């Protein structure tokens, strides 16, 4: 089974990493199974993501940590995540080398944390999480098989950076270009259904909620930090940043309502798209599910094979012209994929891929408990 092949690679990589840790490091790196509350805690902000940070590892330990990360991503996914981590140095320069979030170095490519939940093995459940600013990777392994790989977050700030020779670095450029190709291919009537708001939300609507529900609305920035802002004054700063961003965008209550999550997807269904438009939608969907190892991505793609794609909806908010703040999402059975580019003068991208029914493997674990432990 392909998911078992990947699971075996993860077990081997996790054990190799843990074998190099001393007692103090291992105490930070390993949580007992199931540690449900901690396992469902995740971020994409520059905060402590829980576990053992790269900062506290020797070079050889860092290498083995990244080997586990690579086991949980496709090669393009790993290159993209590594590039995003490297952008912390670029962002540090853009911020004037100043820190303001309660850390000695605000933008730090070593401020990424790795955590293992349970004992990596080919029997029973265990999971692992890797996260830091703009990267959050989660996998659940049950009886040696990778059973869940969401939430999976990748962001980029700056989204576009200059390279020598006039080239541009765009780690998540395909997520914009393919979506533009799709939205531009829609006729006027199709577009009227696809565009759900003339103003884009200032972040992904799902935020970093551990579970998604009907009626979820855009989270205020302090809530995204989930009570882990290290200093009291930072809560007020985060509140001010969020309120100012919404004021500049003209994002009001009616827009919150328009882009709020609902159980019945908003936007236009793939069933109402032409064959060529559906092909563009599949290519766009592959940008999200293709971030995991090829064996797992093929399994995910099967969920949307043939007519099963028809229930996936495309929704867009914001401007259609380049340079304008914009947001979109793909939503259907076992799928919520979001993209947002509104911050830092439309040069700051957030993307997330989720399974509202089985994030963190919750549905798989529930069935496992019912079958074997009831």
NORNORKA-V879483 format. One record per run of one state. SS is the DSSP state (helix for helix, strand for strand, loop for the rest). FROM is the first residue (numbers start at 1). TO is the last residue. If there is no record, write none. Layout:
SS_FROM_TO / SS_FROM_TO
//
This chain:
loop_1_1 / helix_2_19 / loop_20_22 / helix_23_29 / strand_30_31 / loop_32_35 / helix_36_39 / loop_40_51 / strand_52_53 / helix_54_56 / loop_57_58 / helix_59_71 / loop_72_74 / helix_75_94 / loop_95_111 / strand_112_117 / loop_118_124 / strand_125_132 / loop_133_134 / strand_135_142 / loop_143_144 / strand_145_148 / loop_149_151 / strand_152_157 / loop_158_160 / strand_161_162 / loop_163_163 / helix_164_166 / loop_167_167 / strand_168_169 / loop_170_172 / helix_173_185 / loop_186_187 / helix_188_194 / strand_195_197 / loop_198_220 / helix_221_224 / loop_225_231 / helix_232_249 / loop_250_252 / helix_253_259 / loop_260_267 / strand_268_269 / helix_270_272 / loop_273_274 / helix_275_289 / loop_290_293 / helix_294_302 / loop_303_305 / helix_306_311 / loop_312_312 / strand_313_318 / loop_319_325 / strand_326_332 / loop_333_334 / strand_335_341 / loop_342_342 / helix_343_346 / loop_347_347 / strand_348_354 / loop_355_358 / helix_359_372 / loop_373_374
//
